[in-house]
Amino acid sequence: MKIAIMGATSHIAKGLVYRFLKGRKDHLYLFVRSAEKIESFLEATGTRGSGNYSVCADYREFPSFSYDAIINCVGVETRNKDNCDFTRYFTVTETFDNLAIGYLKDINPSALYISFSSGAVYGKGFSNPADESSENRVLVNGVVPEDFYGIVRLNAEAKHRAYQDLRIVDLRIFSYFSRYINLSDGYFITDVMQAILHGKTLITDSTNIVRDYLHPQDLFSMIVKCIEAGKINQAIDVSSSRPAAKQEILDYFASSYGLEYQRQDFSENRSATGAKTNYFSTCDRASGLGYIPRFSSMDTIREEAGSILSQKVEFAKGALH
């Protein structure tokens, strides 16, 4: 197949690019802002020069090629509310979404468009996990910045459902972790990595949050299921086989890597999308496409963190010599 990947240097795209090039015969059109960055990634992963991809550093060329599927991996930073340009939630999402939909409408209506949505579409509550009856309740006359991203994702999903004759899938990701993550992103899991790599004590909130870390291989499997699905237009929550609680994660890193941590009561929530205690879903629409997750959240953490933290081990070995 011919597959366009928009935002091919993003965290979530890198695992997909690697797996497509290693495991399938598709031709990828890798749309990026920096050709140098994607070439460096391909070189580092041993996939450069395979002949199964084209690097495209100019999105104006997007309508010039023929695709069977489009995967939109263009992301907008949501890590905390101190350094977010909230307008980009709206403008960036709309720009690239319209680019993909325009291709389906005007050039190839039979192509599949896979858009990455988020668990934030359910709003900023999450005292309980999402389910089929969950609602995103927004105070219409009191919209706050924590509402913005959920509104953006809900708007995009609603627009996609309106194009009912087109093949569009919104994959809602709650938490995603891989060896390709930017360790300065400021999430709980990257804070853990940084503390271990730099030998510092982790300072963390006292709340025992629950997260669902999707394994890169499970996400790739979900993508393949969508490609094979034929006529489809729906939103799907993509989950691991089991979420993980913060304390379970802390215990693992304390016993396996010597992580030291302290709990503190923080005066305010720093998440740009609102506090989320049980940020995972019990919706099971994905099984209707034959998706069965192989990995739990802890499987994901053990495997991907192991790759990241191996550099600490290698550094220690070098220091001994």
C-alpha positions in Angstrom: 0.0 0.0 0.0 0.9 3.6 -0.3 0.7 5.3 3.0 1.2 9.0 3.9 2.3 9.8 7.4 2.0 13.4 8.4 4.2 14.5 11.3 6.6 11.6 10.7 9.1 12.8 13.3 6.6 13.0 16.1 6.8 10.6 19.1 3.9 8.5 18.1 4.9 8.4 14.4 8.4 7.1 15.0 7.3 3.7 16.3 4.9 3.3 13.4 7.5 4.3 10.8 10.0 1.8 12.2 7.4 -1.0 12.2 6.1 -0.3 8.8 9.6 -0.3 7.3 10.7 -3.4 9.2 7.6 -5.5 9.0 5.6 -4.6 5.8 6.2 -3.9 2.1 4.2 -0.6 2.0 5.7 2.5 0.5 5.6 5.4 3.1 5.4 9.1 2.2 7.0 10.7 5.3 5.8 14.3 5.6 8.0 16.3 7.9 9.2 19.9 8.5 12.8 18.7 8.7 14.2 16.1 6.3 17.4 16.0 8.3 15.6 14.9 11.5 13.7 12.0 9.8 16.9 10.9 8.0 18.7 10.8 11.3 16.0 8.7 12.9 16.0 6.3 10.0 19.8 6.0 10.2 19.7 5.4 13.9 17.0 2.6 13.6 18.7 0.9 10.6 15.8 1.6 8.2 17.5 4.3 6.1 17.9 3.4 2.4 15.3 0.6 2.4 13.7 2.1 -0.7 10.2 1.8 0.9 9.8 5.4 1.7 9.9 9.0 0.3 10.8 11.9 2.5 8.6 15.0 1.8 9.6 18.2 3.6 7.0 20.4 1.9 3.3 19.9 2.7 2.4 21.8 -0.4 3.3 18.6 -2.3 0.7 16.5 -0.3 -2.0 16.4 -3.0 0.6 15.4 -5.6 1.0 11.8 -4.7 -1.4 8.8 -4.6 -2.2 7.2 -1.2 -4.3 4.3 0.0 -4.1 5.5 3.6 -3.2 8.7 5.5 -2.1 8.7 9.1 -2.1 12.1 10.8 0.5 12.1 13.5 0.9 15.8 13.8 0.8 16.6 17.5 0.3 19.7 19.6 2.1 20.0 22.9 -0.2 19.7 25.9 2.3 19.0 28.7 1.5 21.8 31.1 -0.3 25.1 31.2 2.7 27.4 31.8 4.2 27.2 28.4 1.3 26.2 26.1 0.2 28.3 23.1 -3.4 27.2 23.3 -4.3 28.7 20.0 -2.2 26.0 18.3 -4.6 23.4 19.6 -7.1 24.8 17.2 -5.1 26.1 14.3 -2.6 23.2 13.9 -5.3 20.6 14.3 -7.6 22.2 11.7 -4.9 22.8 9.2 -3.6 19.3 8.9 -7.1 17.7 9.3 -8.4 19.8 6.4 -5.4 18.7 4.3 -6.3 15.0 4.8 -10.0 15.4 4.4 -9.5 17.6 1.3 -7.4 14.7 -0.2 -10.2 12.2 0.4 -12.9 14.6 -0.9 -11.2 15.8 -4.0 -8.7 13.2 -5.1 -9.3 9.7 -3.6 -12.6 9.1 -1.7 -11.7 5.5 -1.2 -8.5 6.2 0.8 -8.5 5.7 4.6 -7.8 8.6 6.9 -6.6 7.7 10.4 -6.6 10.6 12.8 -5.1 10.4 16.3 -7.5 11.7 18.9 -7.1 11.6 22.7 -8.8 10.5 25.9 -9.1 14.2 26.5 -12.2 14.1 24.3 -14.0 12.9 27.3 -13.3 16.1 29.2 -11.2 16.9 32.3 -12.8 14.8 35.0 -11.8 11.1 35.1 -12.7 10.4 38.7 -13.8 7.2 36.9 -12.5 5.7 33.7 -14.3 6.5 30.4 -17.1 4.2 29.3 -19.8 4.2 26.5 -22.0 6.6 28.5 -19.3 9.1 29.4 -20.0 12.8 28.7 -17.8 15.8 28.1 -19.5 18.5 30.2 -18.3 22.0 29.4 -19.6 25.1 31.3 -20.6 27.1 28.2 -20.2 30.5 29.9 -17.1 29.5 31.8 -14.8 27.8 29.3 -11.3 27.5 30.8 -7.9 26.5 29.2 -8.2 23.0 30.5 -11.3 22.6 28.3 -9.6 23.7 25.1 -7.9 20.5 24.0 -10.9 18.3 24.7 -13.1 20.7 22.7 -10.7 20.6 19.8 -10.6 16.8 19.7 -14.4 16.5 20.1 -14.9 19.0 17.3 -12.6 17.1 15.0 -14.3 13.8 15.8 -17.8 15.3 15.2 -16.6 16.7 11.9 -15.3 13.3 10.9 -18.6 11.6 11.7 -20.4 14.2 9.5 -18.3 13.0 6.6 -20.1 9.6 6.9 -19.4 8.5 3.3 -15.6 8.8 3.9 -13.3 6.2 5.6 -12.2 8.0 8.7 -11.1 6.5 12.0 -10.3 8.5 15.1 -8.0 6.5 17.4 -8.2 7.8 21.0 -4.9 7.4 22.8 -4.9 7.9 26.5 -1.2 7.5 27.3 1.6 6.4 25.0 5.2 5.6 26.0 8.1 4.5 23.9 11.9 4.7 23.7 11.5 7.6 21.3 9.8 9.9 23.7 11.3 13.4 24.4 12.5 13.1 28.0 12.0 16.8 28.6 8.2 16.6 27.9 7.3 17.0 31.6 5.0 14.0 32.0 5.1 11.7 35.0 6.8 8.9 33.2 9.5 11.2 31.7 10.1 12.8 35.1 10.8 9.2 36.4 13.2 8.6 33.5 15.0 11.9 34.2 15.3 11.2 37.9 16.9 7.8 37.3 19.2 9.0 34.5 20.5 11.9 36.5 20.5 10.3 40.0 18.0 12.7 41.4 15.1 12.2 43.8 11.7 12.3 42.1 9.2 14.7 43.6 5.7 13.6 42.7 2.1 14.4 43.6 0.6 12.3 46.4 -2.4 11.3 44.2 -2.2 7.6 43.1 -3.2 8.2 39.5 -3.9 5.4 37.0 -2.6 5.5 33.5 -3.0 3.3 30.4 0.3 3.2 28.6 -0.2 1.8 25.1 2.6 -0.3 23.7 4.0 0.7 20.3 3.4 -2.7 18.8 -0.2 -2.8 20.0 -0.8 0.6 18.4 0.7 -0.6 15.1 -1.5 -3.7 15.3 -4.5 -1.4 15.7 -3.4 0.6 12.6 -3.2 -2.6 10.6 -6.7 -3.6 11.7 -8.1 -0.2 10.6 -6.4 -0.6 7.2 -8.0 -4.0 6.8 -11.4 -2.9 8.0 -12.9 -1.7 4.7 -15.7 0.8 5.0 -15.4 2.5 8.4 -16.2 5.8 10.0 -15.9 5.8 13.8 -13.9 6.7 16.9 -12.2 4.0 18.8 -10.5 4.0 22.3 -7.2 2.1 22.0 -6.1 0.5 25.3 -3.4 -1.8 26.7 -4.4 -5.1 28.2 -4.3 -3.5 31.7 -3.6 0.0 33.1 -1.1 0.7 35.8 -1.3 2.8 39.0 1.4 5.3 39.9 2.4 3.3 43.0 2.9 0.2 40.9 5.1 2.1 38.6 7.1 3.7 41.4 7.6 0.4 43.1 8.9 -1.1 39.9 11.5 1.6 39.3 12.5 1.7 43.0 13.2 -2.0 43.0 14.7 -2.3 39.5 16.6 0.9 39.1 17.0 2.3 42.6 14.6 5.2 42.1 14.2 7.5 45.1 11.1 9.5 45.3 9.1 11.8 47.6 5.4 12.5 47.6 4.2 16.1 48.1 0.8 17.7 48.0 0.9 20.2 45.1 -1.2 23.3 45.4 -2.4 23.2 41.8 -2.7 20.9 38.8 -0.2 21.7 36.1 -1.7 19.6 33.3 -3.0 21.7 30.4 -5.9 19.3 29.9 -7.0 19.1 33.6 -6.4 16.7 36.4 -7.1 13.0 35.5 -7.1 10.4 38.3 -8.3 7.3 36.3 -7.2 8.2 32.8 -8.2 5.1 30.8 -11.2 3.6 29.1 -13.4 0.6 29.5 -14.9 1.0 26.0 -14.3 -2.0 23.8 -15.1 -1.0 20.3 -11.6 -2.0 19.1 -12.4 -5.7 19.6 -15.0 -5.3 16.9 -12.1 -4.9 14.5 -10.3 -7.9 15.9 -7.9 -5.9 18.1 -6.7 -7.7 21.2 -3.9 -5.9 23.1 -0.9 -8.1 23.8 0.8 -5.8 26.3 -0.1 -4.3 29.6 0.9 -0.9 30.7 3.6 -2.3 32.9 4.9 -4.5 29.9 5.2 -1.2 28.0 7.0 0.5 30.8 9.4 -2.3 31.4 10.3 -2.8 27.8 10.5 0.9 26.6 12.1 2.2 29.8 14.6 -0.6 29.7 15.8 0.7 26.3 16.0 4.3 27.5 17.7 3.5 30.8 20.3 1.1 29.2 22.3 4.3 28.4 22.7 4.8 32.1 24.1 1.3 32.4 26.4 1.8 29.5 27.6 5.1 30.9 28.3 3.4 34.3 30.3 0.7 32.5 32.4 3.3 30.7 33.1 5.1 34.0 34.4 2.0 35.6 37.0 1.6 32.8 
